[in-house]
Amino acid sequence: MRIGVVSDTHDHLGNVHRIVGLFNAARVERVVHTGDITQPKTLEVLAGLEAPLVGVYGNNDQERQALGAAARRHGIALADPPLELHWAERRILVVHDPSDLGDALQDHHEVALHGHNHERVLERRGGCLVFNPGECAGHLAGRNAVGVLDLVRLETEILRF
């Protein structure tokens, strides 16, 4: 199973349209947003994904009620972090802020996804793969990226735009 991973879209709608196109072209089976969607209009664009979207709220997601309503309207599942997912026989932990991993990360997690710092992270913590694809809401072409994670092989791919 290949999943798309994105974080910190911060209402940069031009980039969000590009992200939808990249994930649809990559034929990911699911997409995880690790927070800082910021406003419901971003969910309106993300509704164009061909794969189901789940995510967590970030520290800049202040319009929770409006975000929740938009998410429900589009069949998007948003939750407060930490969020645990069980996909492809893997236990996945999703948080926004990597500092939350310390309290939430358990021995049974095989993958941990986060955002918040806009920096690419690909590391091992014990038996867990920790991944943040990095910046996607910047204004410099070619420096933005989202990630694709193969849950079977535990391999990542960076899609730059």
Secondary structure, DSSP 8 states (H G I E B T S, - for coil): -EEEEE---TT-HHHHHHHHHHHHHHT-SEEEE-S---SHHHHHHHTT-SS-EEEE--TT---HHHHHHHHHHTT-EEE-S-EEEEETTEEEEE-SSGGGHHHH--TT-SEEE--SS---EEEEETTEEEEE----S-SSTTS-EEEEEETTTTEEEEEE-
